[in-house]
Every structure is written in C-alpha cells, then in structure tokens.
Amino acid sequence: MMEAAAAALAGSLLCPRAFWQRVSGPQEERLLKQMSYGLVVFISLAVVFVLHRAGAPYGRYYSASYGRSVPATLAWMVQEMPAFLFPLQLVLGSDGDRLRFWPNRILLGLFLVHYFYRSFIFPFLIRGGKPTPFITFVLAFSFCLYNGYLQGRSLSNYAEYSPNRLTEPYFILGIAGWLGGLLINMHSDNILRNLRKPGETGYKIPRGGMFEYVSGANYFGEILEWCGFALACNTLESTAFAVSTLLVLGSRAHMHHQWYLNKFEDYPRSRKIVIPFVF
C-alpha cells in the first residue's frame, strides 16, 4: 500500500490532472478504505513490537549506535513535507470534485495548516535538537507520504457532506478540538524549548500549561487536534489517522513519563501520562 501512495505521487507530479481523472472512481475509493484499515493494523503492530519494546530512537533516546542520522532541523522539515505537498498538489492539480464544497475545503485546509507549520516553521524553532536516525527519518517520511495521500484524496474527491454541515454540532466541536489541540501542542513545544537557559545542559521538569496535568502535554495537544479533525471529517480515513496518532504518541508519552519518574525524585506523581485526569 505504501507503493500505491508513492506511485500516485509520481504519476500526479508528471501529469497531474490527467492522472487523477484516470484513477478516480470506486476502485480508488475502495483502496482508500483498505489503506485506512492497513494503517491502523501496521501502527498497532509497530507500537506493540517496536516502539513499546525499543522506543523511537530520536530526541533524548538517540544513540550513535543506531547508525547514520539526519540533522534534526533537516529531518523534521523533509519528513513532514509530503503531508503538506501531496494534498496541496491535489488542490492545485487534480480534478478535485469535492473541493467545490466548503466543508471539504475547510477540512483539507486544516490539514495543510498543521503540516505547513510542521514542515516550514517548527524545524527552525528547534534548539540544539539531537540527530534523527536515518531509519526513523525514512519511516516518518513514509508515514507522511502515505497519510498525505489518504487524507488529501479522501477530502478532495470522495468525502460527501450535507448542505448544512458547517453548522452541525459535531463539525463545530471537531473544529474547536482541532484548534485547541494545535494551540496546546504549540504552547507545550514552546515550554520545552525554553526549559534551558543559554549555556545550560541537561534535562529539567517541564512546568506550566498542560504539563501540570500530563507528562506528554505536546502529545496530548496533537492527539486532541487529530481527534477533533476526525470528528469534523467523519471519514474512515481521518479516524484511522486519529487512532494511529493516539497509538504512536500515547506510546511515546508513556516512555517519557517513565523516564521522568526514574530521573527526577521530585517529579509530580499526580501527573498522568497523556490524557488529563484519565491516563
């Protein structure tokens, strides 16, 4: 299925409108559904057999023993970029039948806003980030390519909404969840960036914002963001993305939580892992 996403990207770049007109139809719509189920199954297995056992070897868990690596800024920019460029290409160069409707435009716009930030702003805010192992970089790039096709194509050509969708409670609540999650994620990242003063090294306990409630405040923000997105979209593709985000970032937050508890004797025991007051 990853090959299908790569082939779609290659074909769309060579002759975008003609390519998408040729592939669109019931067969591609079924492929998107199959890819959605496949994404959840793959991520579930990866969390159980890889992340939970060995951890994602980047950031504080980085080790030169993982082999070749990519500088942090370059890694974040390049690995996130397909999730922005692929849907953008669909907007500019495909038949995009459903983009005539405002719900589809708004929802795809939310996806593009997040990945524009992740690709072209966030990487340049990183301060002294550790390199990313090449294998981790490749996996992240592949996920963003896969998911960029999945969400972009679903919203541009297949997702159908009622004429009053913009005023429906679930749509409004979903948009609010997306926005709140994005702001929590950005605020939490800012807290982490400013933990150390110039010249300081080592790790500190993050304080303020949602870090008063959970160890993985930045992850909570992103989970909330994509759960809100899935609620507003009400598609299998967006739900698969939200579930995958919860599995990956929940596992990552659990690792962080245990790391903080082991490293700091005074770490607040009242903090949950990633969902305030729950988990």
Summary of the structure (lengths in Angstrom):
residues: 279
radius of gyration: 19.3
end to end distance: 33.0
largest distance: 61.6
contacts: 912
relative contact order: 0.13
helix: 74%
strand: 2%
